[in-house]
Amino acid sequence: MTPMHHRRYQNHAVARLSRNIAVCIAAAVLIGTPALPRAAQAGEIPTFAVDAAWPKPLPNNWILGQVGGITVDSQGHIWVIHRPRSLTDDEKGATLTPPRSKCCVSAPPVLEFDTDGNLLRSWGGPGEGYEWVGREHGIEVDEKGFVWVGGNADNDNAILKFTLDGKFVMQIGAPSKGSNDTTQLGKPAETAVDKEANEIYVADGYGNRRVIVFDATTGAYKRHWGAYGNPPNDDKQPPYDPKAPVSQQFANPVHCVKLANDGLVYVCDRINDRIQVFKKDGTFVKEWFYEKNTLGNGAVWDIAIWPNPKQTYLLSADGENNEVRVLNREDGTVVGSFGRNGRNAGQFHWIHAMAVDAKGNVYTAEVDTGKRIQKFRLTSDALR
């Protein structure tokens, strides 16, 4: 065989081999067998699409003010607490004397919706036997059918417990005496209930710098801790500086507390741009920083725990950068995100709180001039 014939033979052989490989790969795809190994499927990570039609219009000419808290109960119903006093005169024009406009009237502070956006019940405000909060902040519904609400105005130093229909049950706290007092609270931001231990955890909060735990039935004090599991103090702190050594204290506000099934407690140290993780006894486990150069109101506003059996992910709301980050719960790495600053559906202005239901739908609440709630439907196979 001449050199020219030899080269032609090689070229034909390479072409045949390439065609055979292509046929094998195509066949593997058709029968569902991957041709090459993969690290992970995109569908395993939560992704979302906004439901622009949720919730349905409120009755009675009602309108929402700043939404200070949102949660999902064991039935999958969505509970909201908003701030009627945050409405401007043009928003509540129908209530003025004389009326300024046809719309609107403030909705009651507490509202319950189903997953389709239907309003199921509403209540809240001043009543007999308790003093309603000055600025509504945080709502939790436990599995025994009690609703916990808090506030962060200067005179808000307690959390209130109600039945599902708004009947007052109990108050924990009174004017604060500092971050190491065992009976008082300092403008608490959020609560979380440990149903097995019958304990309520409080992110305490805008005035104090700690997590504090009480008996959920009697209100008896159990324990408290500050950043890194150490005793908190109320010494004046310098403004947050991303170049400075990390703060050994929580900043104000300690904005959220969440409990995972494996006993880990997640705390939002909002201004310090970090999540700190603890055991239930206050032992420090680890911390993660996000968008560490964020100034203003900070980058870690709320957390929701993913509802698959392993609780694989955390969702973290960032009201300064106006996005939701999807975090791997094991190591805190960011694996996805959605949202940006804006007022179109799917965008945020001061996303303040967040919740997720058993089907992976995410519900968000906005304060400042955002004054709305939104629903994001799960679009990936991330509940395995």
Secondary structure, DSSP 8 states (H G I E B T S, - for coil): --HHHHHHHHHHHHHHHHHHHHHHHHHHHHTT--SS--S--GGGS--EEE-TT-S---STTEE--EEEEEEE-TTS-EEEEEEGGG--TTTTGGGSSS-SSS--EE--SEEEE-TT--EEEEE-SSBTTB---SSEEEEEE-TTSEEEEEE-STT---EEEEETT--EEEEE--S---TT-SS--SS--EEEEETTTTEEEEEE-SSS-EEEEEETTT--EEEEE-GGGS-----------TTS---SS--S-EEEEEE-TTSEEEEEETTTTEEEEEETTS-EEEEEE-STT--TT-S--EEEE--STT--EEEEEETTTTEEEEEETTT--EEEEE--BSSSTT-BSSEEEEEE-TTS-EEEEE-TT---EEEEEE-S----
